[in-house]
Amino acid sequence: MDEVLIRGAAAVVTMDGARREIAGGDVLIRGGVIAGVGTGLVTTGEVVEARGCVVTPGLVNTHHHLYQTLTRAVPGGQDALLFGWLKTLYPIWARFGPEEVFVSAQVGLAELALSGCSLTSDHLYLYPGGARLEDTIDAAGEVGLRFHPTRGAMSIGESDGGLPPDALVEREADILEDMVRVVDAFHDAGEGAMVRVGLAPCSPFSVSRDLMREAAVLARDKGVMLHTHLAENDEDIAYSLAKFGCRPGQYAEDLGWTGEDVWHAHCVKLDGAEISLFARSGTGVAHCPCSNCRLGSGIAPVRAMRDAGVKVGLGVDGSASNDAGNLIGEARQAMLLQRVALGADAMGAREALEIATLGGALVLGRGDCGSLEVGKRADIAVWDVSGVEAAGAWDPVAALVFCGPMRVRDLFVEGRRVVRDGQMATVDLGRVVETQNRLAARLMG
């Protein structure tokens, strides 16, 4: 059985129950699983020298729209709030097809990998030109990341009072039928699964109550997780109060959208009662700090959520609203925003790193990931802190969040090398980027 020994790291950050950090630490990989964590480990297999490096669990991204990497920095949407931004982008997305969805997913996944991410979710809620969920699943298979795609949906178009153009919405019966198809075809509930599928109606303002309720029933029947956007900004709250007569948390609870198998994106405007509801029910949150800044949505109450016991992970959100996909950068931004809101002692670097690793794994229901412990999956990031970014740093672990590097040296997923010496090892990234730029130029034309 193949073995790899990562040897002699400046620090191995385990994220285990004791949050151990092992100076001069080693991690032994065997058959895609962590077989040893400590010092002085030996192997007859490959040795990866990690002197001058910090080794962490692979980072976990709990919210993304991979298709949006094809529409970064679009004029007209650069300075808009959420609803205006969506109205600018929807007509462009309506011109996508399977190639656009596949290639933009490849680019987004590679960008995540280079930022140390080994496991990512994706929220694909529109299917123009015959695109299907498997266009993203195929991309993840090529790039080599562990993947949690969600079958999203929009069913209320402009003619019925919704935000999206009618051309981008689907019949709810068709949505539910395809949800069954993709779960049956691609979901793997087993230990170490490379693909798990979730169900994800886009938002309370783009689908009906019936679809939200029926998706929840279907997800529980199939044993898969639920995901949507919730309480993202003031417009979102106002819409919920006007249309449903209640706040988003109450709306979610009434429709079966709270529980250990549910996670919501953003949650910038949750109030105290909603935070208590999420903590009590085990509902998770995908915190997207850079996107929340980009769209002017506000600062999510992450400190209050964490203190109440809410599961919180990080998300880069779509690259049309970030416009980057760098997960270690999100950890830094999450820490800084809590400090802006609450003071310099509101969140430390190690807590931000925990949210980016173990926190995200718990949000996605992946007890087999998120920490470096014997028996866990070998999803491991190796960060070279000997370069200019961290030069002069007294604490190499804190340096990852405070100063960098922002790019991983090596990334292992299920024990396989996805990034080697700072370069993608699985795909020809230059060719993929060239294709992406060609597709973007065609959309602009």
C-alpha positions as CSV (number, residue, x, y, z in Angstrom):
1,M,0.0,0.0,0.0
2,D,1.4,3.4,-1.0
3,E,2.9,5.5,1.8
4,V,4.0,9.1,2.0
5,L,5.7,10.6,5.0
6,I,5.6,14.4,5.5
7,R,8.6,14.9,7.7
8,G,10.1,17.5,10.0
9,A,7.6,20.3,9.8
10,A,8.2,23.5,11.9
11,A,4.7,22.8,13.2
12,V,2.0,20.2,12.6
13,V,-1.4,21.8,13.5
14,T,-3.6,18.8,14.2
15,M,-7.0,20.4,15.1
16,D,-7.5,17.3,17.3
17,G,-9.5,17.4,20.5
18,A,-6.5,18.9,22.4
19,R,-5.7,21.2,19.5
20,R,-2.1,19.9,19.6
21,E,0.7,21.6,17.6
22,I,3.7,19.4,17.1
23,A,7.1,21.1,16.6
24,G,9.3,19.1,14.3
25,G,6.3,17.0,13.5
26,D,5.6,14.2,10.9
27,V,2.4,13.0,9.3
28,L,2.3,9.5,7.7
29,I,-0.2,8.7,5.0
30,R,-1.1,5.2,4.0
31,G,-3.8,4.3,1.5
32,G,-5.4,7.7,1.5
33,V,-5.7,7.7,5.3
34,I,-3.6,9.3,8.1
35,A,-1.6,6.4,9.6
36,G,0.5,8.4,12.1
37,V,1.0,11.9,13.5
38,G,4.0,12.6,15.8
39,T,7.8,12.8,15.6
40,G,10.4,10.4,14.4
41,L,8.0,8.5,12.1
42,V,9.6,6.3,9.4
43,T,8.5,4.9,6.0
44,T,9.7,2.9,3.1
45,G,7.7,5.1,0.8
46,E,8.0,8.6,-0.4
47,V,9.3,11.2,1.9
48,V,8.2,14.9,1.6
49,E,10.5,17.2,3.5
50,A,8.6,19.9,5.4
51,R,11.4,21.8,7.1
52,G,10.4,25.5,7.3
53,C,6.8,24.5,6.7
54,V,3.5,24.5,8.7
55,V,1.3,21.5,8.1
56,T,-2.4,21.8,8.6
57,P,-5.5,19.9,7.7
58,G,-6.7,20.8,4.2
59,L,-9.0,23.8,4.3
60,V,-12.7,23.4,3.8
61,N,-14.9,25.7,1.7
62,T,-18.6,25.5,2.7
63,H,-20.1,27.9,0.0
64,H,-19.2,28.6,-3.6
65,H,-20.8,29.2,-7.0
66,L,-18.1,27.8,-9.2
67,Y,-19.7,28.8,-12.5
68,Q,-19.2,32.5,-11.5
69,T,-15.4,32.3,-12.0
70,L,-16.3,33.2,-15.7
71,T,-17.8,36.5,-14.7
72,R,-15.4,38.3,-12.4
73,A,-15.3,42.1,-12.1
74,V,-18.3,42.6,-14.5
75,P,-19.1,46.3,-15.2
76,G,-22.4,47.2,-13.8
77,G,-22.1,44.8,-11.0
78,Q,-18.9,46.0,-9.4
79,D,-20.5,48.5,-7.1
80,A,-24.0,47.1,-6.7
81,L,-25.8,45.6,-3.6
82,L,-27.0,42.0,-3.8
83,F,-30.3,42.4,-5.7
84,G,-28.9,44.9,-8.2
85,W,-25.8,42.7,-8.6
86,L,-27.9,39.7,-9.4
87,K,-30.0,41.6,-12.0
88,T,-26.8,42.6,-13.8
89,L,-25.4,39.1,-13.9
90,Y,-28.5,36.9,-14.5
91,P,-28.7,37.8,-18.3
92,I,-25.0,36.9,-18.8
93,W,-25.4,33.6,-16.9
94,A,-28.4,32.8,-19.1
95,R,-26.0,32.5,-22.1
96,F,-23.9,29.8,-20.4
97,G,-23.8,26.2,-21.5
98,P,-22.1,23.0,-20.3
99,E,-18.7,24.1,-21.4
100,E,-18.9,27.3,-19.5
101,V,-20.0,25.6,-16.4
102,F,-17.3,22.9,-16.6
103,V,-14.4,25.1,-17.4
104,S,-15.3,27.8,-14.8
105,A,-15.6,25.0,-12.3
106,Q,-12.1,23.8,-13.2
107,V,-10.7,27.2,-12.7
108,G,-12.4,27.8,-9.4
109,L,-11.4,24.4,-8.1
110,A,-7.8,25.0,-9.0
111,E,-7.8,28.4,-7.4
112,L,-9.2,26.8,-4.2
113,A,-6.6,24.0,-4.3
114,L,-3.7,26.5,-4.6
115,S,-5.1,28.3,-1.5
116,G,-4.9,25.1,0.5
117,C,-8.5,23.8,0.1
118,S,-9.0,20.1,-0.1
119,L,-12.8,19.9,0.3
120,T,-15.4,22.3,-1.2
121,S,-19.1,22.5,-1.6
122,D,-20.7,24.2,-4.6
123,H,-24.1,25.7,-5.0
124,L,-25.2,25.4,-8.7
125,Y,-28.7,26.8,-8.9
126,L,-29.1,27.6,-12.6
127,Y,-28.7,25.2,-15.6
128,P,-28.7,27.2,-18.8
129,G,-28.1,25.7,-22.2
130,G,-28.4,22.1,-21.1
131,A,-25.8,22.4,-18.3
132,R,-26.1,19.8,-15.5
133,L,-24.7,19.2,-12.1
134,E,-22.3,16.6,-13.4
135,D,-20.5,19.3,-15.4
136,T,-19.1,20.4,-12.0
137,I,-18.6,16.9,-10.7
138,D,-16.5,16.0,-13.7
139,A,-14.4,19.1,-13.2
140,A,-13.8,18.2,-9.5
141,G,-12.8,14.7,-10.6
142,E,-10.1,16.1,-12.9
143,V,-8.8,18.6,-10.4
144,G,-8.8,16.1,-7.6
145,L,-10.7,17.9,-4.8
146,R,-13.1,16.3,-2.4
147,F,-16.5,17.7,-3.6
148,H,-19.9,18.4,-2.1
149,P,-22.0,19.8,-5.0
150,T,-25.5,20.8,-4.3
151,R,-28.4,20.6,-6.8
152,G,-29.7,24.2,-6.5
153,A,-32.7,25.6,-8.2
154,M,-34.8,28.7,-9.0
155,S,-38.5,28.5,-9.8
156,I,-39.9,32.0,-9.4
157,G,-39.1,34.2,-12.3
158,E,-39.6,37.9,-12.9
159,S,-43.2,37.4,-14.3
160,D,-44.2,35.9,-10.9
161,G,-42.5,38.5,-8.8
162,G,-39.1,36.9,-8.4
163,L,-35.6,38.3,-9.2
164,P,-34.3,35.9,-11.9
165,P,-35.4,36.2,-15.5
166,D,-38.0,33.6,-16.6
167,A,-35.4,32.0,-18.9
168,L,-33.4,30.8,-15.9
169,V,-36.1,29.3,-13.8
170,E,-37.4,25.7,-13.9
171,R,-40.6,23.9,-13.3
172,E,-40.7,22.6,-9.7
173,A,-41.7,19.1,-10.7
174,D,-38.6,19.0,-13.0
175,I,-36.4,20.3,-10.3
176,L,-37.5,17.6,-7.8
177,E,-37.1,14.9,-10.5
178,D,-33.5,16.0,-11.3
179,M,-32.7,16.2,-7.6
180,V,-33.6,12.5,-7.3
181,R,-31.5,11.7,-10.4
182,V,-28.3,13.4,-9.2
183,V,-28.5,12.0,-5.7
184,D,-29.1,8.5,-7.0
185,A,-26.3,8.8,-9.5
186,F,-23.6,10.6,-7.6
187,H,-24.1,10.7,-3.9
188,D,-21.7,8.6,-1.8
189,A,-22.5,8.3,1.9
190,G,-19.5,6.2,2.7
191,E,-16.4,7.0,4.7
192,G,-13.9,8.9,2.6
193,A,-16.4,9.7,-0.1
194,M,-15.0,12.0,-2.8
195,V,-18.5,13.2,-3.9
196,R,-21.5,13.8,-1.7
197,V,-24.6,15.6,-3.1
198,G,-26.8,18.1,-1.3
199,L,-30.1,19.7,-2.2
200,A,-30.1,23.5,-2.4
201,P,-33.1,25.6,-3.6
202,C,-31.4,29.0,-4.2
203,S,-33.0,31.3,-1.8
204,P,-36.4,32.3,-0.2
205,F,-36.8,34.9,-3.0
206,S,-36.3,32.6,-5.9
207,V,-38.3,29.4,-5.0
208,S,-41.7,28.7,-3.5
209,R,-42.5,27.6,0.0
210,D,-43.7,24.3,-1.5
211,L,-40.3,23.6,-3.1
212,M,-38.4,24.5,0.1
213,R,-40.7,22.1,2.0
214,E,-40.6,19.3,-0.6
215,A,-36.8,19.5,-1.0
216,A,-36.4,19.1,2.8
217,V,-38.7,16.0,2.8
218,L,-36.7,14.6,-0.2
219,A,-33.4,15.3,1.4
220,R,-34.3,13.4,4.6
221,D,-35.7,10.5,2.6
222,K,-32.4,10.3,0.7
223,G,-30.2,11.0,3.6
224,V,-28.5,14.1,2.1
225,M,-27.9,17.6,3.4
226,L,-29.7,20.8,2.7
227,H,-28.3,24.2,1.8
228,T,-29.5,27.7,0.8
229,H,-28.9,31.4,1.2
230,L,-30.4,33.0,4.3
231,A,-30.4,36.5,6.0
232,E,-27.7,37.8,3.7
233,N,-28.4,41.5,3.9
234,D,-31.0,44.1,4.9
235,E,-32.9,43.6,1.6
236,D,-33.1,39.9,2.4
237,I,-34.7,40.6,5.8
238,A,-37.1,43.2,4.4
239,Y,-38.2,40.7,1.7
240,S,-38.9,38.0,4.2
241,L,-40.9,40.3,6.5
242,A,-42.9,41.6,3.5
243,K,-43.5,38.3,1.7
244,F,-43.7,35.8,4.6
245,G,-44.5,37.9,7.6
246,C,-41.6,36.6,9.6
247,R,-37.8,36.7,9.8
248,P,-35.7,34.3,7.8
249,G,-34.9,32.0,10.8
250,Q,-38.6,31.5,11.5
251,Y,-39.3,30.9,7.8
252,A,-36.5,28.3,7.7
253,E,-37.7,26.5,10.8
254,D,-41.3,26.4,9.6
255,L,-40.3,24.7,6.4
256,G,-38.0,22.1,8.0
257,W,-34.8,23.9,7.2
258,T,-33.0,23.6,10.5
259,G,-31.1,20.7,11.9
260,E,-27.8,18.9,11.8
261,D,-28.3,18.2,8.1
262,V,-28.8,21.9,7.1
263,W,-26.3,24.7,6.6
264,H,-27.1,28.2,5.4
265,A,-24.9,30.6,3.6
266,H,-24.1,34.2,4.8
267,C,-26.5,34.7,7.8
268,V,-25.1,38.2,8.1
269,K,-28.3,39.5,9.7
270,L,-29.2,36.7,12.1
271,D,-30.6,38.1,15.4
272,G,-30.1,36.6,18.9
273,A,-33.2,34.4,18.7
274,E,-32.1,33.0,15.3
275,I,-28.6,32.3,16.6
276,S,-30.1,30.4,19.5
277,L,-32.3,28.5,17.1
278,F,-29.3,27.4,15.0
279,A,-27.3,26.4,18.1
280,R,-30.2,24.4,19.5
281,S,-31.0,22.6,16.3
282,G,-27.4,22.0,15.1
283,T,-27.8,24.1,12.0
284,G,-24.6,25.2,10.3
285,V,-23.5,28.5,8.8
286,A,-21.2,29.2,5.9
287,H,-19.5,32.5,6.7
288,C,-18.4,34.4,3.5
289,P,-16.5,37.5,4.8
290,C,-15.0,38.8,1.6
291,S,-18.2,38.5,-0.4
292,N,-20.1,40.1,2.4
293,C,-17.7,43.0,2.2
294,R,-17.7,43.2,-1.6
295,L,-21.6,43.5,-1.7
296,G,-21.8,45.7,1.4
297,S,-23.9,43.2,3.2
298,G,-22.4,43.7,6.6
299,I,-20.4,41.8,9.2
300,A,-21.9,38.4,10.2
301,P,-22.2,37.9,14.0
302,V,-19.6,35.0,14.0
303,R,-18.4,35.7,17.5
304,A,-21.9,35.4,18.9
305,M,-22.6,32.3,16.8
306,R,-19.4,30.6,18.0
307,D,-20.1,31.5,21.6
308,A,-23.6,30.1,21.3
309,G,-22.3,26.8,19.9
310,V,-23.4,27.3,16.2
311,K,-21.3,25.3,13.7
312,V,-19.5,27.9,11.5
313,G,-17.3,27.3,8.4
314,L,-15.9,29.6,5.8
315,G,-17.0,30.1,2.2
316,V,-15.5,32.1,-0.6
317,D,-18.9,32.5,-2.3
318,G,-19.0,33.0,-6.0
319,S,-16.1,34.6,-7.8
320,A,-18.5,37.1,-9.3
321,S,-19.1,38.5,-5.8
322,N,-15.7,38.2,-4.1
323,D,-14.0,38.2,-6.8
324,A,-11.3,35.8,-5.6
325,G,-11.4,32.2,-4.4
326,N,-8.6,32.1,-1.8
327,L,-9.7,30.3,1.3
328,I,-6.7,31.2,3.5
329,G,-7.5,34.8,2.6
330,E,-11.1,34.3,3.9
331,A,-9.7,33.1,7.2
332,R,-7.7,36.3,7.6
333,Q,-10.7,38.4,6.6
334,A,-13.0,36.6,9.0
335,M,-10.6,37.3,11.8
336,L,-10.2,41.0,10.9
337,L,-13.9,41.6,10.5
338,Q,-14.7,40.3,14.0
339,R,-11.9,42.6,15.3
340,V,-13.4,45.6,13.5
341,A,-16.8,44.9,15.0
342,L,-15.8,43.9,18.5
343,G,-12.2,44.7,19.2
344,A,-8.7,43.2,18.7
345,D,-9.3,40.3,21.0
346,A,-12.5,39.2,19.3
347,M,-10.9,36.4,17.3
348,G,-7.4,35.0,17.1
349,A,-5.5,33.5,14.2
350,R,-5.8,29.9,15.6
351,E,-9.6,30.2,15.9
352,A,-9.8,31.5,12.3
353,L,-7.7,28.6,11.2
354,E,-9.9,26.2,13.1
355,I,-13.0,27.6,11.4
356,A,-11.3,27.2,8.0
357,T,-10.5,23.5,8.7
358,L,-12.4,21.6,11.4
359,G,-15.2,24.1,11.5
360,G,-16.0,23.6,7.8
361,A,-15.8,19.8,8.0
362,L,-18.3,19.8,10.8
363,V,-20.7,22.1,8.9
364,L,-20.6,19.7,5.9
365,G,-21.1,16.6,8.1
366,R,-17.6,15.3,7.4
367,G,-16.4,13.7,10.6
368,D,-13.7,12.0,8.6
369,C,-12.1,15.2,7.6
370,G,-10.9,18.5,9.1
371,S,-8.2,17.3,11.5
372,L,-4.9,15.5,11.4
373,E,-5.6,12.3,13.4
374,V,-5.0,8.7,12.8
375,G,-7.9,7.2,10.8
376,K,-8.9,10.5,9.3
377,R,-8.7,11.1,5.6
378,A,-5.3,12.3,4.3
379,D,-6.4,15.8,3.3
380,I,-3.3,17.8,4.2
381,A,-1.9,21.2,3.3
382,V,1.8,22.0,3.6
383,W,2.6,25.7,3.8
384,D,6.2,27.1,3.3
385,V,6.7,29.8,5.9
386,S,10.3,30.4,5.0
387,G,9.6,33.0,2.3
388,V,9.2,36.7,2.3
389,E,5.6,36.8,3.4
390,A,6.4,35.3,6.9
391,A,10.0,36.6,7.2
392,G,10.5,37.7,10.7
393,A,7.4,35.9,12.1
394,W,7.9,34.7,15.7
395,D,4.9,32.4,15.5
396,P,4.7,30.4,12.3
397,V,1.2,29.0,12.9
398,A,-0.3,32.5,13.5
399,A,1.7,33.8,10.6
400,L,-0.5,31.7,8.2
401,V,-3.4,33.9,9.0
402,F,-1.7,37.2,9.9
403,C,0.7,37.4,7.0
404,G,0.9,34.4,4.7
405,P,1.8,32.7,2.5
406,M,-1.5,32.9,0.6
407,R,-0.5,29.9,-1.6
408,V,0.1,26.4,-0.4
409,R,3.3,24.5,-1.3
410,D,1.8,21.0,-1.4
411,L,-1.7,19.8,-1.1
412,F,-2.8,16.2,-0.6
413,V,-6.4,15.0,-1.0
414,E,-7.1,11.4,-0.1
415,G,-3.3,11.0,0.0
416,R,-2.9,12.1,-3.6
417,R,-0.8,15.1,-4.5
418,V,-3.0,17.8,-6.1
419,V,-0.5,20.7,-5.6
420,R,3.2,20.1,-5.8
421,D,5.7,22.9,-5.2
422,G,3.0,25.6,-5.6
423,Q,1.8,24.3,-8.9
424,M,-1.2,22.2,-9.9
425,A,-0.2,18.6,-10.3
426,T,-3.5,17.3,-11.8
427,V,-4.5,19.6,-14.6
428,D,-2.7,21.8,-17.1
429,L,-3.7,25.1,-15.5
430,G,-2.3,27.3,-18.3
431,R,-4.5,25.5,-20.8
432,V,-7.6,25.7,-18.6
433,V,-7.1,29.4,-18.0
434,E,-6.6,30.0,-21.7
435,T,-10.0,28.3,-22.4
436,Q,-11.6,30.3,-19.6
437,N,-10.5,33.6,-21.1
438,R,-11.7,32.6,-24.5
439,L,-15.1,31.8,-23.2
440,A,-15.2,35.1,-21.2
441,A,-14.3,37.0,-24.4
442,R,-17.1,35.3,-26.3
443,L,-19.6,36.3,-23.6
444,M,-18.4,39.9,-23.8
445,G,-18.7,40.0,-27.6
